[in-house]
Amino acid sequence: MRTEQRARSGAIDMVRVIGIVAVVAGHISTEGVIRPLLYSWHVPLFFVLVGYFWSAERTLRAETVSRLRSLVVPTLVWGTGIYLAYSAINLLAGSFDGAVPVSAYMAYWFTPALLMAALVCRLLSPLPAWVSWAVASVGVGAAYVANDIVASAPLYVGAALPGLFFVMIGRAARRYRGRLRLRFVLPVFATVVSLIALGVSAPVDMKNGDLGTPILSVLAAAVISLTLIVVSETYAPRLPRVVSTVATHLALSGWAVILGHAAFILAFRHLGAPPAFVFLSALVLPWVIGLVALPTRASPAVNGSPKQVGLGSGSSTSPRSSTKRPVASNGASHATRPCED
């Protein structure tokens, strides 16, 4: 199978980096305004991005192979590495009992949920779009009326159908992107943020099958995600190209942060480090590992992305890529990356 090599969008990479930082911050603290401000959008954002860069040309087989390589392989590598590192440290300390705290893997539910959402969407793609919307709506409804069943589904696949709803929102946003103008999006965004601040719209916790306030929280997550996309695609092209370059390489190595940050949180909390230090360490250290691996053959295993050669201007696969909004309707430039397409 030939790997898709199309120009990346530096603007969307910036959005992705913001989402990754929000995920790590959300695992440091859920006190005060942090939970409603972050949990209202930070996970749904990645499902929206899957839809935003959906490629209509892919087959189910190609989708499966791509997802296994970009999602499952690095998940297994990081999971094994964390287990071995934890085991070695505790064996040296003479206190290892053969188990690693579940909190070291707190973000690993995301792999099967995103995998299944993408595969279900691909399976339904040949059918009329309303079928996908109907299936996704059933998933959202199930999360509200049968939360326990959705939350207890094996390997968190219960989050796949609600995730499919956000994927479909991303696909619709791509289709009607020309109509999403800042002058329309920002007032809606301000209204949604106000509803969140007032407690009218509850946070979304997809891991536990909690979609917050019926309908409203789902729409709030969609609005915030789309606003980030529109704002970034509007203003990112005006920034120096080095900003796009940095964002692209951070995005390409971002899956390492998703998979590795919880283990660093566990380690530094055990050492009694202050929350700010824990946050920075859990964010920076796995990102450094990912960036170091990026130009090497280890990148597919560590980052879920192919080996990157050189620091291009916002793209690792095309020297002429930029932060401008991709014009292709299927937008498959990010298709080989986790949390993208």
N, C-alpha and C positions, 0 to 999 in steps of 0.2 A: 504494500500500500504506500503510495506516495504521500509524504507529509505536506500539508498545506502550507505554502510559504507566501503570505501576502503581507502587505504593509500593516504595521500595528498602529493603533491610535494612542498617541501619548496622552491625550486628554482622558481617555478611558482608563489608562494605566494610573493616572493621578487619582481618579475615583476609586480604583481598586486599592491603592495604597492607603487612602483615607479609611476604607472599609476594614482593612487589615489592622490598622492602628486602633480602630474602634473595637474590634473583636478582642484584642489584647486588653485594652482598657476596661472593657466590660467584665473581664475575668479577674481583674484586680479588686474591683469594688462594685457593689450594687446599692450603695447607700445614697440617700438624698436624691438629687436630680439625675445622678449618673444612670441609673437603670432606665427611667423613662426616656431620657435623651438618647441613649445608645441602643437599647433593646427594641426601640420602636422601628428600627430600620437596618441595623448593621448586618444581620444575617440575610434577611430578604433581599438586600442589595445584590448579593452574589448570584442569587437565582434570577433576578432581573437581568443581570449582565449576561447570563447564559442565553436568555431569550434575545437580548439586544444584538448579540453576535451569532444568532442561529443561522446555520448553513442548511439551506433546503436541499443541497446537492448530496449530502451524506447518506449513505446506506446505514441500516441498523448495525450491520457487521462493523463498518468503519467507525461508527459511533462507539460501539462497545470496546473495540480495540483501543481507540483513542482515550476513552475514559479510564480504562484499566491501566494504561500506561501513565496517564497524567495524574490520576487520583489514587488508585489502589496501590500501585508499586511504591511510590514514595511513602504512603501511609504504612505499608508493611516495613519498609526500611527504617523509618523514624521510630515506629513502634518497637521494632527489635532493638534498635540502638539505645532507646531509652531504657528498655528492660535490662540490657546488658550493662549499661553504665550504672543504673541504680543497684543492680545486683553486685557489681564489683565494689562500689563504694561501701555498701552495707556489709559485704563479706569482710572487707578490710576492717570495718568498725566492729565486726563480730555480732551484728544484730540483724542479719538478713533472715527472713522467715520464708522466702520463696515467693512473696507476693509484692507487687508494685501498686501503690495507691491508685485508685481509679482516677483521682484528680489529675494525674500525670497525663491522662488521655482524654481530658474533658471535651476537647474539640473533635475527637475522632468520629463522633456521630455524623459529622458533616459529610464525610466521604460516602457512606452508603446512601444518605439522603440525597445528595447532589447527583450521585451516580444513577440512582433509580429515577429521579425526576427527569434527567436527561434522556434516559432510555425509554421511559414511558412516552415522553414527548416525541421522540424519534419514531416510536412504534405507531403513534397516532398521526404522525405528520402526513401520510398519504390520504387521510380522511379529511373531510371538510373541517375547517377551523372550529366550527361550533362544537364538534365532538370533543376536541381537546378542552375547550372552555367548560363544557358540561362535566367532563370527568374531573377537571380541576376544581370546579364548584362543589362537586360531591365531596371531594377531599376536604375542602374548607368547611363545608357543613358538618362533616364527620368530626372534625377537630372541635367544633362547638358543642355538638350533641353527644358525642361519645369520646370525650377527651381521654379517658383512661385507656380505652382500646387503642387509640392512635398512639398515645405515649408509650404503651407497653409493647408495641409491635417489634418483632425481632430486628436487630441491627438498625433500629430507628427508621425503617422504611416507611413508617406511618407518616413521617414528615415529607415524603416524596410527593404526594398528591397536593397538599397545600403548597409545596415548593413549585409544583407544576403550574399553579395559578400565577405565581410571580414570574415564572418563565414565560408564560403567555402574555403577561403584561409587558415584559421586555420585548417580545416579538411584535406586539402591537405598537409599542413606542418606536421601534425601528421603522415600521411601516408608515407611521404618521409623524415621523420626526420633524418634517418640515412645518408642521402646524404647532409644534411645541416651542413657542417663543417665550423669552424671559418675561415679557410684560404680562403674559397670561399665567405662567408657571409660578412666579414669585408671590403674587397675592394668595394663590392657593396654598403654597408652601407656608406662608406666614400664618394663614388660618389653621393649618394642620399643627404647626408648632404651638400655637396658642391653645389648641384643644389638648395637646399632650401636656403642656405646662399646667393646665387647669385640672388635669386628671380625668378629663372626659374620655380621652382615647388612651387605653391601657397599653403597656408594653407588649411586645410579641416575643414569645419564647418557643420557637419552633422545635427545639430539642425535646421539650416536654409536652408538645402538642397544644400549647397555649397560644392562641391567636388573638388574645386580648379582647377588646370590646368588639362584639359582633359587627362585621362589615367595616366599621369605622377604622379599626386598627390596621386592617389589611390595606385599606385605601390610604391610610396615613403612611404606611411603609412604602407603598408604591409611589406616592407623591414625593416623599423625601428622596427616594432612590432616583427618580426621574429628574428631580431638581438638580441633584448632584451632577448627573450626566449633562443636562442642558447648560448649567453654569460652567462646567469644565470645558465642554466643547465650544462654548462661546468665548471664554477668556484664555484658555490654554494656548491657542495659537499666537497670542500677543506676548507670551513669555519667551525668554531666551531659550534657544533650542536645547541648551544643556539641561534645563528643567525637565523637558520631555525625555531626554536621554536617561537621566537619573530615575525618573518615574518608571520608565520601561524596565530598567534593570531591577528596580525594587519589586515591580510587579512580577517579573519573571522568576524571582526568587522568593516571592511572597508565600507560596504554599509551604515552604520550610518554616515560616513563622507560625502559620496556622497549626501545623503539626507539632512544632517543638516548643512553643511558648509556655504551655501549661507545665511541662517538666521543669522549666527554669523557675516558674512561679513557685512550684512545690519546693524546689531546692532552696531558693533564697528566703522563702518564708520560714523554712525549717531553721535557717541560720539567724532568723530574727531581724532581717533587713527591713528598713522602713518601706512603706508602700511605693513611694516615688522611685526608690532604687530598684525595687522588685519589678515595677512596670518597665523602666528603661532597660533593665537587664533582660527581661523576658522578651522585649521587643527587639533589642539590638543584637543580642548574641545569636539567636537562630537566623536572623537576617544576614549576619556576617558569614555564618556557615553556608547559607544559601548563595550568597554573592561569591564566596571563594570557590564554591563548586560550579558556579554558572559557566565559566569558560573551560570546564574540564569534562571528561567523559562521565564524571559522577553526577552531572546535573540532572539527567533523566531520573536517577534514583533518588536524589536529594530534593529536587525542585519540581519534578514532573514536567520539566521543559527541556528541549534539546540543548546540547552544548552550544554556547554562544561565543562567537569569535569577534573580539574587538568591541568597543563602545561606539555604536552607531548613533546617529542623530535622531533618537526617539524610536529606533527600531533595530532589532537584532538580525533581521532577515532582509531588510531592504535599506540601502543607503539613502534613499529619497523619501523615506516615510516621514510623517510630520504629525503634529497634534490636531490636524484638521479632521473633521468628522468623516469617517469612511463613507464613500458614496455607494458602494455595492449594497444592494438590498439584503443580501444574505450575510454580509459582514463577517466572513469566516476567518478574518485575519488572526483572531485570537482562539481559533478553534482547538488548537492542541494544548491549550493551557487550562489547568484546573480553575474553577470559578469563573470561566469565561464562556467558552462554548464547547 
